[in-house]
Amino acid sequence: MIFTDRIFLARYSMADLNASVTAGTLAWAIMGGFGMITAMSEVFVAQYNGAKRYEKLGVPVWQMIWLAFLSLILFIPLGIWGGPAIFSESAHSHSEVIYFRWLMFFGPSYALLTSFAGFFIGRGKTAVMIWMAVIANLVNIGLDWALIFGIPGIIPELGIKGAAIATCTGYFLEAAMLAWLFLNKQNRLSFGTGNWKFDWNEMRKCLRVGLPQGVFCCLEIVGWYVFFWMMTSLSEKHITVSSICQSFTILLSFFCDGLSRGSAAVAGNLIGARKQELIGKVLKAGISLLVFFSLATALFLVIDPQDTVRLLFFEQFEAIDASMISSLKTCMICAFAYMFFEGFRWILSGILVAAGDTLFLLVAGALSVWIFLLLPVYLVVVRQSLPVEIAWILTAIYSALLLSFYWVRFNRGEWRNIDLITEDDKPQLETE
């Protein structure tokens, strides 16, 4: 949905495109942080599912639903007063405030979406997620076209505000459809999805796992907001090239996110069934899928990205600056390397999340983005006014370093000793 917004906004106004990058990145830091916490419902659903405690599957989901509703206390004030306070000094402050405000107003519905999604992903029932996502994205595409450019005599031209409304409507609709499926009679009888009461013990367990992961997600994306703020301070070329590269990484991150959630769901079921020895197969399968996906994306990110970029972002321009095209080619290759390392890291992250080792993810991830990405970019690129290519080379190096930390943690194996569900929740498994 974010990628679609940017495709339409690039045809509407490059200024609005860049505004959506800066404001949208900060908004998604907050939304993604909450969404990552509420997505932890999938970890407990997976472990209860693996332990064959099907009647408890709805309980952790409901705790995250309550948390999503409580997040209104944060999102509404941020929507009213946050944008003007944060973007008042920006060159595109009006557009940034509008985009940020609408995303904040609908922020709780994104947390609801990830809460409900956990029920289906944790049980491995991902086909329904695909169809819901397809429907929501088709709605977003149609609304982007109608609201950004307007329909004469019917819908006024809303520009960046229309892009925000389209995206918010898309994931609100997806959350509503998943809620309807979650609460149907069969799920209420089989999986306890009608157990809506607040359960502090379950809430505490979900927060213990989800809060570090949510804080890490928020800090990491805030770090990227700072990165784009630095690119904006350097030149229009720096931020435009970076906007395009980030747009592609966001588009392709769907696969990495799927690998992470898939590995978390499968590993969670194995942990719940006390079959941790099989988790190595999850890692190997994830890496194989990542390699195939990377080879496919290399066709338009590495071999010749110019035509892809021209088609999606510059179709309406008669002339393209040659130096920008040259920079884009280099930066797109760096973005490809970054996404490969990120995909590997997200597979490991899914396994560590399934085991509840999220405190490590918070410490390692939050420190790395500031020490290994932002500090070098500031000292090397900003202070020396170097080209944008150097900044994206540093992003690939940062991702490789962070992956190495995850790899060491996984191989040390402390995560195998973390127990998320109590012994009372586990059945007596039959000896095979």
Secondary structure as the mmCIF struct_conf table of DSSP 4:
data_model
#
loop_
_struct_conf.conf_type_id
_struct_conf.id
_struct_conf.beg_label_comp_id
_struct_conf.beg_label_asym_id
_struct_conf.beg_label_seq_id
_struct_conf.end_label_comp_id
_struct_conf.end_label_asym_id
_struct_conf.end_label_seq_id
HELX_RH_AL_P HELX_RH_AL_P1 ILE A 2 TYR A 12
HELX_RH_AL_P HELX_RH_AL_P2 MET A 14 THR A 38
TURN_TY1_P TURN_TY1_P1 ALA A 39 MET A 40
HELX_RH_AL_P HELX_RH_AL_P3 SER A 41 GLY A 50
TURN_TY1_P TURN_TY1_P2 ALA A 51 LYS A 52
HELX_RH_3T_P HELX_RH_3T_P1 TYR A 54 LYS A 56
TURN_TY1_P TURN_TY1_P3 LEU A 57 LEU A 57
HELX_RH_AL_P HELX_RH_AL_P4 GLY A 58 LEU A 70
TURN_TY1_P TURN_TY1_P4 SER A 71 SER A 71
HELX_RH_AL_P HELX_RH_AL_P5 LEU A 72 PRO A 77
HELX_RH_PI_P HELX_RH_PI_P1 LEU A 78 GLY A 82
HELX_RH_AL_P HELX_RH_AL_P6 GLY A 83 PHE A 87
TURN_TY1_P TURN_TY1_P5 SER A 88 GLU A 89
BEND BEND1 SER A 90 SER A 90
TURN_TY1_P TURN_TY1_P6 ALA A 91 HIS A 92
HELX_RH_AL_P HELX_RH_AL_P7 SER A 93 PHE A 105
TURN_TY1_P TURN_TY1_P7 PHE A 106 PHE A 106
HELX_RH_AL_P HELX_RH_AL_P8 GLY A 107 GLY A 122
TURN_TY1_P TURN_TY1_P8 ARG A 123 GLY A 124
HELX_RH_AL_P HELX_RH_AL_P9 ALA A 127 PHE A 149
STRN STRN1 ILE A 151 ILE A 151
TURN_TY1_P TURN_TY1_P9 PRO A 152 ILE A 154
STRN STRN2 ILE A 155 ILE A 155
TURN_TY1_P TURN_TY1_P10 GLY A 159 GLY A 159
HELX_RH_AL_P HELX_RH_AL_P10 ILE A 160 PHE A 182
TURN_TY1_P TURN_TY1_P11 LEU A 183 LEU A 183
BEND BEND2 ASN A 184 ASN A 184
HELX_RH_AL_P HELX_RH_AL_P11 LYS A 185 PHE A 191
TURN_TY1_P TURN_TY1_P12 THR A 193 GLY A 194
BEND BEND3 LYS A 197 LYS A 197
HELX_RH_AL_P HELX_RH_AL_P12 TRP A 200 LEU A 234
HELX_RH_AL_P HELX_RH_AL_P13 GLU A 236 GLY A 272
TURN_TY1_P TURN_TY1_P13 ALA A 273 ARG A 274
HELX_RH_3T_P HELX_RH_3T_P2 GLN A 276 LEU A 278
HELX_RH_AL_P HELX_RH_AL_P14 ILE A 279 ALA A 298
HELX_RH_PI_P HELX_RH_PI_P2 LEU A 299 ILE A 303
HELX_RH_AL_P HELX_RH_AL_P15 PRO A 305 PHE A 313
BEND BEND4 PHE A 314 PHE A 314
TURN_TY1_P TURN_TY1_P14 GLU A 315 GLN A 316
BEND BEND5 GLU A 318 GLU A 318
HELX_RH_AL_P HELX_RH_AL_P16 ALA A 322 ALA A 355
TURN_TY1_P TURN_TY1_P15 GLY A 356 GLY A 356
HELX_RH_AL_P HELX_RH_AL_P17 THR A 358 SER A 368
HELX_RH_PI_P HELX_RH_PI_P3 VAL A 369 LEU A 374
HELX_RH_AL_P HELX_RH_AL_P18 LEU A 375 PRO A 376
HELX_RH_PI_P HELX_RH_PI_P4 VAL A 377 VAL A 382
TURN_TY1_P TURN_TY1_P16 ARG A 383 SER A 385
HELX_RH_AL_P HELX_RH_AL_P19 VAL A 388 ARG A 412
HELX_RH_3T_P HELX_RH_3T_P3 GLU A 414 ASN A 417
BEND BEND6 ILE A 421 ILE A 421
HELX_RH_3T_P HELX_RH_3T_P4 GLU A 423 ASP A 425
BEND BEND7 LYS A 426 LYS A 426
HELX_LH_PP_P HELX_LH_PP_P1 LEU A 429 THR A 431
#
